[in-house]
């Protein structure tokens, strides 16, 4: 029996070691938080890179880890590309030359944060706008499918761990059978027949026999479950990628990117009020009295503006007493105007004599005070900092999480814009008098945090 116990212990130890190695490998592959990486990527990298193979100002980042011979070098490149170029690394210098020697800014990111960004990139996500074929780093056309999902790798490794368990069990059975054959020849007692395997009974016995290890594993498991529960609860009420369907398919790509219309032309109250404001149909008509067809939707979507405000696209003037008109007369005009576009009239009919009801994309809790005027006019914050690259969104979606932590981090790193800013002129003079210029402060930035940007009452009633 001692031989059997020794054999069993040997197999158990081998099994535990193999299982531990497999699961350690699985969790090492899972290193990096893609959700956090997405936030960091959009705040720092999205201006110049897509997470797919598609090129922008810089190369597409799909499979970026595979393109670098050493991940440590990739981290150094991300932190300070110009400093890394001095090492003479061939790939880095070739990449720099390939993209017209465009300098990538230095990022003050920790290795853990870079790992999160790389995890988000490996997870893969389609670009907001893709027009035409996707272009790879060398200019070749490719299918943009992103890199291999980490989840698939983890599943494969878990399956491998299960296979190890089955093989260990089979090995133990074969060992017992061989030992029984040997015992028959020597006349020793045979091993008793095994009872059917009861997982929970055997697990309970094993835990009882290895209390210290069981306690250690229990602490790890409970800590992991607590972390996952905390992360899940922290996302309650936090909406990202909110992309509601709008009553009119308004394309920011067409209006902002192609036609160069400034954000504040339509959202004219962003510099004057708490709210950026939703442009009225009158603002739309400044252009669409003359422009009555869109490059993608032709007359179908523009007709909804006309139907809401009361513009007669046939006679090119406003209807008289539009809200009091017989709806059937209005329908007759639009049926005539949309006759060459089947289905367009049915799509706009519900908009006749009714205001356009746009769906809100960015929603803050009622107890939060936020002023666009304070951020846009005084703080000189670019719209893209909070709203992302609107000019590349066919349908506007929420770019930032807009959580309290996200706002606080912004206040901690955003410098107060003193230059040519009358709002801060008195504060600037006081600060120069008592604290000296930038050089005297040893390069320490004067951020929003230092003017009460972290005080609760600034944002909460």
Buried (B, 14 or more C-beta within 10 A) or exposed (E): EEEBEEBEEEBBEEBBEBBEEBBEBBEEBBEBBBBBBBBBBBBBBBBBBBBBBBBBEBBBBBBBEEEBEEBEBBBBBBBBBEEBBEEEBEBBBEBBEBBEEEEBEEBEBEEEBBBBBBBBBBBBBBBBBEEEEBBBBEEEEBEBEBBEEBEEBBEEBEEBBEEBEEEBEEBBEEBBEEBEEEBEEEEEEEBEEEEEEEEEEEEEEEBEEBEEEBEEEEEEEEEEEEEEEEEEEEEEEEEBEBEEEBBBBBBBBBBBBEEEBEBBBBBBBBBBBEEBBEBBBEBBBEEBBEEBBBEEBBBBBBBBBBBBBBBBBEEEEBBEEBEEBEEEEBBEBBEEBBEEBEEBBEBBBEBBBEEBEBEEBBEEEEEEEBBBBBBBBBBEBEBBBBBBBBBBBBBBBBBBBBBEEBBBEBBBEBEBBBEEBEBBEEBBEEBEEEEEEEEEEEEEEBBBBBBEBBEEEEBEE
